[in-house]
Amino acid sequence: MDVNGTVAEGFEPVREAFVRNFEVLGDRGAAVAVYRDGRLVVDLWAGTKDVDGTADSAPWERGTAQIVRSATKGVAAAALLLLHQRGLLDLDAPVGEYWPEFKAVGKERVLVRHVLSHRAGLPVLDRPLTPEEALDPLRGAEAVARQALVWEPGTDHGYHALTYGWLLGELVRRVTGRGVGEWIAEEIAGPVGADLWVGLPAAEAGRVGRSGRVEAPGNAGGLRSRPKRSVAEAYDDPASLTRRAFAAITPFPDQNDPAYRAASLPATNGIATAEGLARFYASLVGEVGGGPRLFTSGTLAAARAEESAGPDQVLVINTRFGLGYMLHGSASPFLDPGSFGHPGRGGSLGFADPESGIAFGYVTNGFSKTVTADARAQALVRGVRAAL
C-alpha cells in the first residue's frame, strides 16, 4: 500500500494504524488529518478514489472528498451555536417562536436546546419521505412540523438520525433567510478555509469518489464486532423507533447520485476532505492559518456540556450528547473525556479535544456496518493517543 502525505515527528503511530486499516480492516480509499494547536501534524491519504476501484482506477489524491454521513451533524450544529453566539437565536426559546407552523399537534414545548441534544421527541416520521421529497428541504421541514411527539420534549433522548437535519435546517432558514448549506459555506467553511460542503457545488463534483459497503475481517482492537441482541432486534423490527428513525426517508437515496450530493441534508449528506473536517474542528477551538476561531469559550463550554446521557431510545445503547455533538463515551470513544465531535455511520469521524489541542478528521469511501464507533477510525484515534 502506497501511503501519501506527511506525519510530524512523534505521530508515526497514526501512520502505522492507517496502513493497517488497509492491510487488515478493509479500507479501499481513505484519508486522515490531525491538527495540534492549529498546526497540521498528520495529513495522509491512500487507496483509490472509488470504493469499487481496480488497480487501474484513479488514485485517491490530497483533495479527494467523500460523503461523511452523520459527521455532517457536527458541522451543522455549529450553525445554530454560532447564531446563538451572535445573539440571533435563544437556545432556551421554543422552536415555534422562530417557526410558528412547528407548534402543531402539541409541540409548543420543544426548545431549540432539545433539537441539538436529541431530546425533542421527534426522531421519526409517521409517513416517511420518498427520496425525491427528501431532496427538497421545505418538504422535510413541513413533514416534521406535522409530526406528533414520540415523548415529552426534554424528558428523554434518542438519536434523531434524519429529522435532526430538517429541524436544524429550518431553524437556520427562519433566523437567517438562507439555506443551511449556503450559511455553512459563507459563515463557516469559507472563513476558515475548510473543504467541506452541505450541498455539493457542481464545480467540486469531480473531487468526490464513489462510496459503498465494505466488509472488514476480524475485530480491530477489541470493539464489539457484532451488535448486542437487543440492538440487532431493534434494527430488525419495523415498528421500533430505531428502524423508523433511520427509515424517515424510504427507500434511502443512492449516496452516489449527483442530485443527492447537491441537496442540503444537514443530518446526512455533508461532503468533506479529511483535512477539511479536521480543520473545521481545529477552528472551533483555536485559530488555524490566520483564520478565525469560531467558538468563544462560552460557546465551546456549552457545546460539550452534557445534555443527554444514558439509554438512547433510538440507538438502544448508552449515548452522551452535548449541544449538537456526541461526547466521549462507550458509544463513540474520542480521545479523552473532554473531547466532542460526531461520527458518521459506516466510518467517518471528526472531533476536537481542547485540552490536548487535537482536532481530527477521517473520511473513507468504504462504509462498514457500524453506526457510532468504526474500528478503522478507532484505530487511528488510538494512534493519536499513543503520540501524545
C-alpha positions, 0 to 999 in steps of 0.5 A: 500500500502506497501511503501519501502525505506527511506525519510530524515527528512523534505521530508515526503511530497514526501512520502505522494504524492507517496502513493497517486499516488497509492491510487488515480492516478493509479500507479501499480509499481513505484519508486522515488529518490531525491538527495540534494547536492549529498546526497540521501534524498528520495529513495522509491519504491512500487507496483509490478514489472509488470504493469499487476501484481496480488497480487501474482506477484513479488514485485517491489524491490530497483533495479527494472528498467523500460523503461523511454521513452523520459527521455532517451533524457536527458541522451543522450544529455549529450553525445554530451555536454560532447564531446563538453566539451572535445573539440571533437565536435563544437556545432556551426559546421554543422552536415555534417562536422562530417557526410558528407552523412547528407548534402543531399537534402539541409541540409548543414545548420543544426548545431549540436546546432539545433539537441539538441534544436529541431530546425533542421527541421527534426522531421519526416520521409517521409517513416517511419521505420518498427520496425525491421529497427528501431532496427538497428541504421545505418538504422535510421541514413541513413533514416534521412540523406535522409530526406528533411527539414520540415523548415529552420534549426534554424528558428523554433522548434518542438519536434523531438520525434524519429529522435532526437535519430538517429541524436544524435546517429550518431553524437556520432558514427562519433566523437567517433567510438562507439555506443551511448549506449556503450559511455553512459555506459563507459563515463557516467553511469559507472563513476558515478555509475548510473543504467541506460542503452541505450541498455539493457545488457542481464545480467540486463534483469531480473531487468526490469518489464513489462510496459503498459497503465494505466488509472488514475481517476480524475485530480491530482492537477489541470493539464489539464486532457484532451488535448486542441482541437487543440492538440487532432486534431493534434494527430488525423490527419495523415498528421500533423507533430505531428502524423508523428513525433511520427509515424517515426517508424510504427507500434511502437515496443512492449516496452516489447520485449527483442530485443527492450530493447537491441537496442540503441534508444537514443530518446526512449528506455533508461532503468533506476532505479529511483535512477539511473536517479536521480543520473545521474542528481545529477552528472551533477551538483555536485559530488555524492559518490566520483564520478565525476561531469560531467558538468563544469559550462560552460557546465551546463550554456549552457545546460539550456540556452534557445534555443527554446521557444514558439509554438512547431510545433510538440507538438502544445503547448508552449515548452522551450528547452535548449541544449538537455533538456526541461526547466521549463515551462507550458509544463513540470513544474520542480521545479523552473525556473532554473531547466532542465531535460526531461520527458518521455511520459506516466510518467517518469521524471528526472531533476536537479535544481542547485540552490536548489541542487535537482536532481530527478528521477521517473520511473513507469511501468504504462504509462498514456496518457500524453506526457510532464507533468504526474500528478503522477510525478507532484505530487511528484515534488510538494512534493519536493517543499513543503520540501524545 
